[in-house]
């Protein structure tokens, strides 16, 4: 089958690889019709992880079931399904408590497995013609009859929409509250969108890319351009000096200043400064235990200079970690199906798989107009 494989830093190509197949009775084989490029794919693309060459990338996947193992009971051939990026078994202690991002069985020696991702198990990704889905009955979200009509919307259920929603859940966003989101990439835009869906009275989005800030404005958020002055000061001005009730970190360990200098803890510290006393912060931007390409020794060890004193003094609380997609995807699917949510507003390009290398180049450079890419194998 054709698949997009990692060849080294900033080198991916579409190549022939062994066909994905059913390997265990609980497996499902899916013909991929939509697979998204995620911002976290760029960490691997840029060589900032230990991903081995030859690995098929892609953890945001949707398609049609073409084969099921003998042990699959619920999912049927012909079903259109969206697949959570995190693979769960469904029966370990974490999965039973809804913490499917931290499944204890799919990646021995670690908590959690992901398709096509460094350090998250041996699973190939879905930027390919076919994908093997372990524990298919548990991991496949079967889509409604409008699956083809709204495919670009449902494709966002694999990661980006639930992850943005997870940021608001970690921050405990409630009706009528003000929210500041750092990062107007796809995750940040989905966090802002989710905050609005949850009834936030004011949502501010901090970034410095005009096209992404415009998308934030288009959904009803207030764009905050931090290239025009310190973001904390702008947020305080917009909230009468008190700060936002809640905050979401949607940038991660490659946060940098307007001049391009990496400052891994900058968004965390700016959130501490721009969220009010006793407010809450949700962190879904990726942070790693080690970052060999970090700007200093501390960051290379996965550590950061965090403003703990101010954080403690303000009585704030913080929640972190990958989204447990299955905790949210059924409810978010219902919002799409009933016309209450259209997350595909952030999709800028829908391209054939063969143009994957070109799409990675544009997305990695943050070229204007390249906000979210769907590849169509």
N, C-alpha and C positions, 0 to 999 in steps of 0.2 A: 504494500500500500504506500501511497505518498504521505509524507509527514515532514513537519518542520523540525529540524534537529539542531542542537547547539554544537558549534564547531570550535568555540573559543571566544575570548572577549570581542564583542561586537561582530561576531560572525555566526550567522545562522543560514541554513540552506534547506530547500525542499529536496528530499531524497527518498529513494525506495528503501523501506525498512520491512522487517518481517510483519506479516499481518497480525493485528490484534485478534485474539480468539478466546473462546470460553476455555478456562483452565480448571475451574472448580465447579461443582454442582450449583453453587449459589451465585455464579457469575452471570452477568448480562452483557451482550455485545451490542454496541450502539453505533449506527452509522451517523457520523457527526455532520450536522448541517449548519451549525453556528458555533464558532469558538473565538473567544475574545482575547485580545492582548491586554494584559493587566500591568499596572504600574509596577507591581512586585516582580513581574517577569524581567523588568529592566535591570534589577539588581543582579540577576544571573547573566543577562545579556552583556552587561558592562564588565563582567568578570569579578564581581564583588562577592561571590560565593565560591564554594568548592564543587560546583556542578561538574560532573564528568562529561567529556565530549561524547557525542552520539545520542544523548538523551533527547527524547521527544518532549517538547515544551507544551504548555497549555493546560490550565486548570479551570477555565471558565467555559463549560461545554454543554451543548444541547444537541439532541438528535432524535433519531428513530430507532427503536429496538428492532434488531434483525435476527437475534438468536437469544435464547435463554437456556440456562443450565437446568439439569433435571431437578434440582432442589429449589427452583424459583417457582413461587406459587401465585403471587399477586400481579407482577408485571408480565405483560404479554407482547408477543411479536406484533409490531405495528403501532405500539404506543409511542407517542411523542413525549420525551422526557427531558427534564433539566437536571443536571447533576451537581450537587454541592461540591465545591472545590475540596472540602475536607472529607476524607473517606472514613466512615464509621462502621463498626461491626454490628452495633445495635444491642449488644448484650453485655458489654463490660460495665463496670461501675460508673464511669463517666458518661458513656452513651445513655445508660438508663436514667441518668439525671439531666439529660439534654445537653451535655457538654461534648458534643460530637467532634469539636475541633481538637479534642484531647483524648481520642480513643486510645485505649491501652493495649490493643491487640494487633492493630494493622501495621505497626511500625515498631517491632521489638527493640527495646532499649530506649525508646522515646515515647512521648505522648503526642499522638496525632500523625496522620498521613495525608498527603496531598498528591494529586496527579502532576507529574512532570516538574517536580520541585526539589531543589537541593536539600538534602538532609531530612526529607519527609517521606522516606520509604522508596521502594524500588519501582514505583508505579510510573508507567509511561503517560505522557500527556495526551491531550485531545486535539492539538493542532495537527490533525491527521484525518485520514478518511474514516477510520474506525477506532473505537476505544473499548477496552475491557473495563467493566465496572464491577468491582468486588461487592459482595453482599447486595446484589441488585435490588431485592425487595425492599431493603432498608434505604438505600442511597438514591434510588430513582424517584424523582418527583414527577408523577404523571400529570400531563398538562390537559387543559380543557379543549373542547372542539375548536376554539379559535386559536389554537397553537400556531398554525402556519400564518394566519393573518397578523398575529401580534408577536411573531417570532423574535424580533429585535428587542421587544420589551421583556419577554420571558427569558431571553438569554441573560439578562441582567440578574436573574435570580440565582445564578450559579455562584456568585461571589459579591459583585459590586453593590447591589441593592441591599442584600442582607448585611454586608459589612458596614455600609453607611448607617443602616438602621441600628446595628450593634453599637456603634459609637454613641448614638443617642440613648440607647438602653444603658450602657455603662455610665453615662452621665446623668441618667435618671431624668431626662427631659420631660417636663409636665406642661399641661395646657397653660398658656398665658405667660410662660417664662421667656426670657431673652437668652439667646444662644450665640456663641462665637465659634466658628469653625476655622481652623488653620489648615489651609490647603484647598485649592479649587480644582484639583485633579478629579478624576472620576469618583474616587471614594469621598472626597470632601464635598463634591456636589451632591452625592447621594445622602451624605449626612445632613446637609442643609435641607434637602428635599424631605428627608425623613423627619427632621425637626418640625418642618412646616406641616407635614401630615399629622404629627402628634399635637399640633395646636400651639406651637410656639408663637409668641406675639411679635418677636423681632429676631431675625437671624442675620448675623453678620459673617461674611466669608472673606478671609484674609488670603491674598495671593498677590502676584505681580504680573501675571500674564493677562493682557487685555481681553483675549478671546474667552478665557475661562471665567474671568470676572463678569463678562457680559452674560454668560450662561447663568451665573449666579443671580444676576439682576433679572434675567428673563423669568426665573421661577419665583421671584418675589423676595429674594434676599438682598441685603445691603452689601455691595462690594466694597472692600477695604484694600486699597493698593498700598502695600507696605514699602514700595519704592518711593513713595511720596512723603514718607515720614514714619516714625516708629508706630508699629501696629497697636501696641498697648495704649499709647496716648490717644490714638484714633478711636479705639473701642471705648475707652473711658469717656471720651467726649460724647460718644453716641449713647452712653448709658447714664448720663448725668453725674459721672465721676465715681459711680459705685462699682462698675464692672458688670459683665454679663452674669446671669444666674448660673449658666452651665457652659461648658466648653468641650470641643472635640478636636483631638489631634489626628490629622489625616495626612501627615507628611512622612514622618519616620526618620530613620537615622541618617539619611542623606540630605537633611534640611541644610539650606545654605543662605547666605546673605545676598543682597542685590548684586554684589560683585562676584558671586560664584564661590565664595569661600565656605567650605562645609563647617557647620556648627551643629553637631548632632543634637544637642539639648536645647537649641534656641527656641524651637516651637513649644517645648514643654515649659520652659521658663517664661515665655511670653504668655502662655495660658495661665500660669500662676499669677502673673501680673494683671491679666485682663479679666479674670473671673473673680467675682465678689467673695468676700469672706463667707465661709461655710458653703460655698458653691462646690460643684462636682465637675470632674474632668473625665472624659472617656478617651482612651488612647487606642486607636486601631492602626495608626501608622506603624510600619514594620521596624522593629528593633531586634538586633541579633546578639547572641552571646559572644561572638567574635566577628570582627570586621577587618580582615587583613589589609584592606585598602583605605582604612580610616585615616583622618588627617593627623592624628597624634597617637601616642602610645595608649592613652586611656581609652580612646574610642576603638582602637584595634583590639582591646580586651573586652569590648562590649560594655564599657562603662561610660558614664556621662557626668558632667558637673551640673548637678540639679540643685535648684534653689530650695533645698529642703527647709531651711530656716523660715523663709517667707511662706512656703506652703503650709508648714506646721502652724506658724503664728496666725495664719488666716483661717485655720480650721477647715481646710479644704479636704476633699476625698478624691480618690482617683481609681479608675478601673482600667484594666489593660487586657490585651490578648486578641487572638484571632476570633472571628465570628463563628459561633456555632450555627451554621447556616440552617440546619434543619429546625432550629428553634423558631425561625421566622419565615421560612420560605413558603409554607402553606398559606399563611395570612397575607403575605405580600403578593402571592399568586392571586388570591381573591381580589385584592385591590386592583390588579391589572385586569383581571377578567371582568370586573364590574365597571371598569372605566374610571376608577378613582385615582389611578396612578399610571403614568406613562414614562417610565425611567429611560426609555430610548431617546429622550430629548438630548442626551449627552453624546449619542453616537454620531461621529463625524464621517466615518468611512465604513463601507461594506465592500470587501475585496475578495477575490479568489485566493485560495491558499497559496498559489504560486507567487503572489505578490507579497507574501509574508516578510521576506527579508527587507524589502523596500519599506513596508509599514513599520517594522522595528526601527529602522534608521530615522524615519520622520518622528515617530513617537518618542524615541530616546532623546532627540534634539529638542523636544517640546516645540516643534515647528507650529507656527500659528495655524489654527484650524484643525489640528490633529488632537482631538480630545478623547475619543474612544473608538477603537477599531474592532470590527467584527470580520473574521476570516470565514469564508464559505468553502469548505473542502468539496 
